[in-house]
Amino acid sequence: MENLTIEILLVNIIQYFMMLFFLYICIRLEFSKKQFLFIILFLFLPTGILFIFIGPISILYYLSILAIMIYRETKVVMNILHVFMALIFLVIGDNISYIIAFRLLNEVGNEKLIVIGYFLFLIVFAIIFAFCYKRILKYLIDRWVFNSYVSYISVFLGVATVVFMYINIMAIDHDNFYESVQNNLAMFLIYFVLLTISIFVVLYLAFKQYKMKQREQEMKNFESYVASIEQINQDMRKFKHDYVNILSTLRTFIDDKNYEGLHTYFYDHILEANHHEQLNQQGMMMLNNLKINSLKGLVTTKILQAQSHHVPLYIEIVEEITDIDVDPIFLNRMVGILLDNAIEAARGVENGEVRMAFIRIDEVILLVVSNTFDKKIAIKVHEIYQEGFSTKGENRGLGLANLRQMTNDLHNVNLNTKISSPYFIQEVEFQKK
């Protein structure tokens, strides 16, 4: 009995490590030394002690603490589902591994050899399941179907599946262990198929809703682009209509030989108005190289927004940008967050400005957004992406936290932030998939 308990405890410890490995592969979850110490002291040790007294049900403590820890670290509800999915795949892998090891090695008559074979098969299946799940997850994340209600429904289904599995595990017949494992595996696979079908039905409905929102967003951005073009054309017509009157205002200064007043009037009023007009025209001309309509509409809207706040927005797009290998809604959200934060920061300083550039480097497209900022505010790069952090007051600071989460979820997008006085610079690198 003591050997059996030690053997089962060893199996559980290996499964706990495999769960962490599964999560590391699927969501790139990396643990610091402090977190590893927390895992050992508050996960492994208590779970091992609980296992001695209450058996396999102790896994519920392990799952709860691990889910809470990961959610506090990432603030993403879907990561809770990944914890439960890791356990579901490991339970299935556990049953398959035992059956294969028993069938292949039982005739040898060496129980230790069966256990070693079981461990090896379990590790192989855990790795296979982890990489398969990661590929499926990447496919779904790239299409942005994990909105709020899909996340909560998926987590609920994952929890229900784990409860179902452990009800069957607790009721296992140890006198006919091999047959019980076979029966459990059959039930687990049937239930897992039903779970998969349920989740994909929910995802299908979410994907249809997502496509509808995508079309609405593209139409809205296109309408903004058309409206901005019409506004610029109207401004040009007004300027051409009024230029004779503008020149007539110079006559009084010339007749009175008030050259100092003429100098001030010309540079502070006429030339300044012309400068803003040229700035808008330059930005719109640069946008001709941006061939992504929804993004062009968004950037046009931000140009007008910056103009309304008297913040110059310089745009540089030298080469044509026809495609960025990221879902349009993701792309628009990221660019919108960057420009909103840049414009708001530039508003707070004298002679503030925002600069934006799309740069093509081979198969990589680099987006650079920079803005002047208030040097009196001490900005620490490692803090700005924390949820709730803001230099603008309370109940703010969600934009950059969302931006960091999106770039973490997209495996072909990298975000780099740096400060080069007087500019705060954000670089987003979009790679080909």
C-alpha positions as CSV (number, residue, x, y, z in Angstrom):
1,M,0.0,0.0,0.0
2,E,2.9,2.3,0.8
3,N,4.6,1.5,-2.5
4,L,1.4,2.1,-4.3
5,T,0.8,5.4,-2.6
6,I,4.4,6.6,-3.4
7,E,4.0,5.4,-7.0
8,I,0.7,7.3,-7.4
9,L,2.1,10.3,-5.7
10,L,5.0,10.2,-8.2
11,V,2.6,10.0,-11.1
12,N,0.7,13.0,-9.8
13,I,3.9,15.1,-9.4
14,I,4.9,14.3,-13.0
15,Q,1.4,15.2,-14.2
16,Y,1.6,18.6,-12.3
17,F,4.9,19.4,-14.0
18,M,3.4,18.3,-17.4
19,M,0.5,20.7,-16.8
20,L,3.0,23.6,-16.3
21,F,4.9,22.5,-19.5
22,F,1.6,22.3,-21.4
23,L,0.8,25.9,-20.4
24,Y,4.3,27.1,-21.2
25,I,3.9,25.7,-24.7
26,C,0.4,26.9,-25.4
27,I,0.4,30.4,-23.9
28,R,4.1,31.1,-23.6
29,L,3.8,31.3,-19.8
30,E,7.2,31.9,-18.2
31,F,7.7,31.7,-14.5
32,S,10.2,33.8,-12.5
33,K,12.2,32.3,-9.6
34,K,9.8,33.9,-7.2
35,Q,6.8,32.3,-9.0
36,F,8.6,28.9,-9.0
37,L,9.1,29.2,-5.3
38,F,5.4,30.0,-4.9
39,I,4.5,27.0,-7.1
40,I,6.6,24.6,-4.9
41,L,5.4,26.0,-1.6
42,F,1.7,26.7,-2.3
43,L,1.0,24.3,-5.2
44,F,3.1,21.1,-5.1
45,L,3.5,20.6,-1.4
46,P,-0.1,21.3,-0.3
47,T,-1.5,19.3,-3.2
48,G,0.8,16.3,-2.3
49,I,-0.3,16.5,1.3
50,L,-3.9,16.7,0.3
51,F,-3.5,13.8,-2.0
52,I,-2.4,11.5,0.9
53,F,-5.7,12.3,2.7
54,I,-8.3,12.8,0.0
55,G,-6.8,11.2,-3.1
56,P,-7.2,12.4,-6.7
57,I,-9.7,15.1,-5.7
58,S,-6.8,17.1,-4.4
59,I,-6.2,18.2,-8.0
60,L,-9.1,20.7,-7.6
61,Y,-6.9,22.6,-5.1
62,Y,-4.0,22.6,-7.6
63,L,-6.3,23.8,-10.5
64,S,-7.9,26.5,-8.4
65,I,-4.6,28.1,-7.2
66,L,-2.9,27.7,-10.6
67,A,-5.9,29.3,-12.4
68,I,-6.0,32.2,-10.0
69,M,-2.2,32.7,-10.3
70,I,-2.3,32.7,-14.1
71,Y,-5.3,35.0,-14.2
72,R,-3.7,37.5,-11.9
73,E,-0.5,37.4,-14.0
74,T,-2.2,37.8,-17.5
75,K,-5.7,39.3,-16.7
76,V,-7.1,37.0,-19.5
77,V,-10.2,34.9,-18.8
78,M,-9.4,32.4,-21.6
79,N,-6.2,31.4,-19.8
80,I,-8.3,29.8,-17.1
81,L,-9.8,27.5,-19.8
82,H,-6.2,26.6,-20.8
83,V,-5.5,25.4,-17.3
84,F,-8.5,23.1,-17.4
85,M,-7.8,22.0,-21.0
86,A,-4.3,21.1,-19.9
87,L,-5.7,18.7,-17.3
88,I,-8.3,17.3,-19.7
89,F,-5.6,16.4,-22.3
90,L,-3.3,15.0,-19.6
91,V,-6.1,12.8,-18.2
92,I,-6.8,11.4,-21.7
93,G,-3.1,11.0,-22.3
94,D,-2.7,9.3,-18.9
95,N,-5.4,6.7,-19.8
96,I,-4.0,6.1,-23.3
97,S,-0.4,5.8,-21.9
98,Y,-1.4,3.3,-19.3
99,I,-3.4,1.1,-21.7
100,I,-0.5,1.1,-24.3
101,A,2.1,0.4,-21.7
102,F,0.0,-2.4,-20.1
103,R,-0.7,-4.1,-23.4
104,L,2.9,-3.9,-24.7
105,L,4.7,-4.7,-21.4
106,N,2.3,-6.8,-19.3
107,E,3.6,-10.1,-20.7
108,V,7.1,-9.3,-19.5
109,G,5.7,-9.5,-15.9
110,N,7.7,-6.5,-14.6
111,E,5.5,-3.9,-13.0
112,K,8.4,-1.3,-12.8
113,L,8.9,-1.7,-16.6
114,I,5.2,-1.0,-17.1
115,V,5.5,2.2,-15.0
116,I,8.6,3.4,-16.9
117,G,6.8,2.8,-20.2
118,Y,3.7,4.6,-18.9
119,F,5.8,7.6,-17.9
120,L,7.5,7.7,-21.3
121,F,4.2,7.5,-23.2
122,L,2.6,10.1,-21.0
123,I,5.4,12.6,-21.8
124,V,5.2,11.9,-25.5
125,F,1.4,12.3,-25.6
126,A,1.6,15.5,-23.4
127,I,4.0,17.1,-25.9
128,I,1.9,16.0,-28.9
129,F,-1.3,17.3,-27.3
130,A,0.3,20.6,-26.3
131,F,1.6,21.4,-29.7
132,C,-1.7,20.4,-31.4
133,Y,-3.7,22.5,-28.9
134,K,-1.3,25.4,-29.5
135,R,-1.9,25.3,-33.3
136,I,-5.7,25.2,-32.8
137,L,-5.4,28.1,-30.3
138,K,-3.3,30.2,-32.7
139,Y,-5.8,29.6,-35.5
140,L,-8.7,30.9,-33.3
141,I,-6.7,33.8,-31.7
142,D,-5.7,35.1,-35.1
143,R,-9.4,35.3,-36.0
144,W,-10.3,37.1,-32.7
145,V,-13.2,34.8,-31.8
146,F,-12.5,34.8,-28.0
147,N,-14.7,37.7,-27.0
148,S,-16.1,37.9,-23.5
149,Y,-19.1,35.6,-23.6
150,V,-17.2,33.0,-25.6
151,S,-14.5,33.0,-22.9
152,Y,-16.9,32.5,-20.1
153,I,-18.9,29.8,-21.9
154,S,-15.7,28.0,-22.8
155,V,-14.4,28.2,-19.2
156,F,-17.7,26.8,-17.9
157,L,-17.6,23.9,-20.3
158,G,-14.0,23.2,-19.3
159,V,-14.8,23.1,-15.6
160,A,-17.8,20.9,-16.2
161,T,-15.6,18.4,-18.2
162,V,-13.0,18.3,-15.4
163,V,-15.8,17.6,-12.8
164,F,-17.2,14.9,-15.0
165,M,-13.8,13.2,-15.4
166,Y,-13.0,13.2,-11.7
167,I,-16.4,11.8,-10.7
168,N,-15.5,8.9,-12.9
169,I,-11.9,8.7,-11.6
170,M,-13.1,8.7,-8.0
171,A,-15.5,5.8,-8.8
172,I,-12.8,3.7,-10.5
173,D,-12.8,0.0,-9.6
174,H,-9.2,-0.8,-8.4
175,D,-9.9,-4.5,-8.4
176,N,-10.4,-4.3,-12.2
177,F,-8.1,-1.4,-12.8
178,Y,-7.3,-2.0,-16.4
179,E,-10.9,-2.6,-17.5
180,S,-12.0,0.5,-15.5
181,V,-9.3,2.6,-17.2
182,Q,-10.5,1.4,-20.6
183,N,-14.1,2.3,-19.8
184,N,-13.1,5.7,-18.4
185,L,-11.1,6.4,-21.5
186,A,-14.1,5.6,-23.7
187,M,-16.3,7.9,-21.7
188,F,-13.7,10.6,-21.7
189,L,-13.3,10.5,-25.4
190,I,-17.0,10.6,-26.0
191,Y,-17.4,13.5,-23.6
192,F,-14.4,15.2,-25.1
193,V,-15.9,14.9,-28.6
194,L,-19.2,16.4,-27.3
195,L,-17.2,19.2,-25.6
196,T,-15.3,19.9,-28.8
197,I,-18.6,20.1,-30.8
198,S,-20.1,22.4,-28.2
199,I,-17.1,24.7,-28.2
200,F,-17.0,24.8,-32.0
201,V,-20.7,25.7,-32.2
202,V,-20.1,28.6,-29.9
203,L,-17.0,29.6,-31.8
204,Y,-18.9,29.4,-35.1
205,L,-21.6,31.8,-33.8
206,A,-18.9,34.1,-32.4
207,F,-17.0,34.0,-35.7
208,K,-20.2,35.0,-37.6
209,Q,-20.7,37.9,-35.2
210,Y,-17.0,38.9,-35.5
211,K,-17.3,39.0,-39.4
212,M,-20.3,41.2,-39.1
213,K,-18.5,43.6,-36.7
214,Q,-15.5,43.5,-39.1
215,R,-17.6,44.6,-42.0
216,E,-19.3,47.3,-39.9
217,Q,-15.8,48.6,-38.8
218,E,-14.5,48.7,-42.3
219,M,-17.6,50.5,-43.5
220,K,-17.3,53.0,-40.6
221,N,-13.6,53.7,-41.3
222,F,-14.3,54.0,-45.1
223,E,-17.1,56.5,-44.4
224,S,-14.7,58.5,-42.1
225,Y,-12.1,58.5,-44.9
226,V,-14.6,59.8,-47.5
227,A,-15.9,62.4,-45.1
228,S,-12.3,63.6,-44.4
229,I,-11.6,63.9,-48.1
230,E,-14.7,65.9,-48.6
231,Q,-13.8,68.2,-45.7
232,I,-10.3,68.8,-47.1
233,N,-11.7,69.6,-50.5
234,Q,-14.2,72.0,-49.0
235,D,-11.3,73.7,-47.0
236,M,-9.3,74.0,-50.2
237,R,-12.3,75.6,-52.1
238,K,-12.7,78.0,-49.2
239,F,-9.0,78.9,-49.2
240,K,-9.0,79.5,-53.0
241,H,-12.2,81.6,-52.7
242,D,-10.7,83.7,-50.0
243,Y,-7.2,84.1,-51.2
244,V,-7.9,87.5,-52.9
245,N,-9.4,88.8,-49.6
246,I,-6.4,87.5,-47.7
247,L,-4.0,89.3,-50.0
248,S,-6.1,92.4,-49.8
249,T,-5.5,92.6,-46.0
250,L,-1.8,93.1,-46.8
251,R,-2.6,96.4,-48.7
252,T,-3.2,98.4,-45.5
253,F,0.2,97.4,-44.0
254,I,2.0,98.2,-47.3
255,D,0.2,101.6,-47.8
256,D,1.1,102.5,-44.2
257,K,4.6,101.1,-44.6
258,N,4.0,99.2,-41.4
259,Y,6.5,96.5,-42.3
260,E,6.9,95.2,-38.7
261,G,3.1,94.7,-38.5
262,L,3.2,93.1,-42.0
263,H,5.9,90.7,-40.8
264,T,3.9,89.6,-37.8
265,Y,0.6,89.3,-39.6
266,F,2.2,87.3,-42.5
267,Y,4.1,84.8,-40.4
268,D,1.6,84.4,-37.5
269,H,-1.6,84.2,-39.5
270,I,-1.2,83.6,-43.2
271,L,1.8,81.4,-43.2
272,E,0.6,79.4,-40.1
273,A,-2.8,78.7,-41.8
274,N,-0.9,77.7,-44.9
275,H,1.3,75.4,-42.8
276,H,-1.6,73.5,-41.3
277,E,-3.2,73.2,-44.8
278,Q,0.1,71.8,-46.2
279,L,0.4,69.4,-43.2
280,N,-3.0,68.0,-43.8
281,Q,-2.4,67.7,-47.5
282,Q,1.0,66.0,-46.9
283,G,-0.6,63.5,-44.5
284,M,-3.4,62.7,-47.0
285,M,-0.9,62.3,-49.8
286,M,1.2,59.9,-47.8
287,L,-2.0,57.9,-47.0
288,N,-2.2,57.2,-50.8
289,N,0.5,54.6,-50.2
290,L,-1.6,52.8,-47.5
291,K,-3.8,50.4,-49.5
292,I,-5.6,48.9,-46.5
293,N,-9.0,50.7,-46.6
294,S,-10.1,50.1,-43.1
295,L,-6.8,51.2,-41.7
296,K,-6.6,54.2,-44.0
297,G,-10.0,55.3,-42.7
298,L,-8.9,55.0,-39.1
299,V,-5.7,57.0,-39.6
300,T,-7.6,59.7,-41.5
301,T,-10.0,60.0,-38.5
302,K,-7.0,60.4,-36.2
303,I,-5.5,63.1,-38.4
304,L,-8.7,65.1,-38.0
305,Q,-8.8,64.3,-34.3
306,A,-5.2,65.6,-33.9
307,Q,-6.0,68.7,-36.0
308,S,-9.0,69.5,-33.7
309,H,-6.6,69.5,-30.7
310,H,-4.0,71.5,-32.6
311,V,-1.5,68.7,-32.5
312,P,0.6,68.2,-35.7
313,L,0.4,64.6,-36.9
314,Y,3.3,63.8,-39.4
315,I,2.8,60.7,-41.5
316,E,5.5,58.9,-43.5
317,I,4.6,56.0,-45.8
318,V,7.3,55.9,-48.5
319,E,6.4,52.5,-50.0
320,E,3.0,51.0,-50.7
321,I,1.6,49.0,-47.8
322,T,-0.9,46.6,-49.4
323,D,-1.3,44.0,-46.7
324,I,-0.4,43.4,-43.1
325,D,-0.6,39.8,-41.9
326,V,-2.9,40.5,-38.9
327,D,-6.6,40.4,-38.6
328,P,-8.0,43.9,-39.5
329,I,-9.9,44.3,-36.2
330,F,-6.7,43.5,-34.3
331,L,-4.7,45.8,-36.5
332,N,-7.2,48.7,-36.2
333,R,-7.4,48.3,-32.4
334,M,-3.6,48.4,-32.0
335,V,-3.1,51.4,-34.3
336,G,-6.1,53.2,-32.7
337,I,-4.6,52.7,-29.2
338,L,-1.2,53.9,-30.2
339,L,-2.5,57.1,-31.9
340,D,-5.0,57.9,-29.2
341,N,-2.3,57.7,-26.5
342,A,0.2,59.6,-28.6
343,I,-2.2,62.4,-29.4
344,E,-3.3,62.7,-25.8
345,A,0.3,62.8,-24.5
346,A,1.3,65.4,-27.1
347,R,-1.7,67.7,-26.1
348,G,-0.2,68.0,-22.6
349,V,3.1,69.7,-23.8
350,E,3.9,72.9,-25.5
351,N,4.6,72.4,-29.3
352,G,3.6,68.8,-28.9
353,E,3.6,66.6,-32.0
354,V,3.0,63.0,-33.2
355,R,4.9,61.2,-35.8
356,M,3.8,57.9,-37.5
357,A,5.6,55.8,-40.1
358,F,5.1,52.5,-41.9
359,I,8.4,51.0,-43.0
360,R,8.8,47.9,-45.1
361,I,11.9,45.8,-44.4
362,D,11.9,42.7,-46.6
363,E,8.9,40.6,-45.4
364,V,8.5,42.7,-42.2
365,I,6.4,45.8,-41.8
366,L,7.4,48.2,-39.0
367,L,5.0,50.7,-37.5
368,V,6.6,53.5,-35.5
369,V,4.5,55.9,-33.5
370,S,6.3,58.6,-31.6
371,N,5.1,61.6,-29.6
372,T,6.5,64.3,-27.4
373,F,5.6,64.0,-23.7
374,D,5.9,65.9,-20.5
375,K,9.4,65.4,-19.2
376,K,8.3,66.2,-15.7
377,I,6.4,62.9,-15.6
378,A,8.7,60.0,-14.7
379,I,7.8,57.2,-17.1
380,K,9.1,53.7,-16.5
381,V,8.7,51.4,-19.6
382,H,8.1,48.3,-17.5
383,E,5.1,49.9,-15.8
384,I,3.1,51.4,-18.6
385,Y,1.6,48.1,-19.8
386,Q,0.2,47.2,-16.3
387,E,-3.6,47.4,-16.2
388,G,-4.7,50.6,-14.5
389,F,-1.4,52.4,-14.9
390,S,-1.9,55.9,-16.3
391,T,-0.4,59.4,-16.0
392,K,-3.9,60.8,-16.7
393,G,-5.7,60.1,-13.5
394,E,-7.7,57.2,-12.0
395,N,-9.7,54.6,-13.8
396,R,-7.5,54.9,-16.9
397,G,-4.6,53.0,-18.4
398,L,-6.5,50.1,-20.1
399,G,-5.4,50.9,-23.6
400,L,-1.7,49.9,-23.4
401,A,-2.5,46.9,-21.2
402,N,-4.9,45.7,-24.0
403,L,-2.2,46.5,-26.6
404,R,0.3,44.3,-24.7
405,Q,-2.2,41.5,-24.4
406,M,-2.9,41.6,-28.2
407,T,0.7,41.5,-29.2
408,N,1.3,38.6,-26.8
409,D,-1.5,36.7,-28.3
410,L,-0.3,37.3,-31.9
411,H,2.9,35.2,-32.5
412,N,4.0,37.2,-35.6
413,V,3.8,40.7,-33.8
414,N,6.4,42.2,-31.6
415,L,6.1,45.4,-29.5
416,N,9.1,47.5,-28.5
417,T,8.9,50.6,-26.4
418,K,11.7,53.1,-25.8
419,I,12.2,56.7,-24.7
420,S,14.5,59.0,-26.6
421,S,14.0,62.5,-25.2
422,P,11.9,64.4,-26.2
423,Y,10.1,61.4,-27.8
424,F,8.2,58.4,-26.4
425,I,8.5,55.8,-29.2
426,Q,6.4,52.7,-29.8
427,E,7.5,50.2,-32.5
428,V,5.3,47.4,-33.7
429,E,6.9,44.7,-35.9
430,F,4.5,42.7,-38.1
431,Q,6.0,39.6,-39.6
432,K,4.7,37.3,-42.3
433,K,3.1,34.2,-41.0
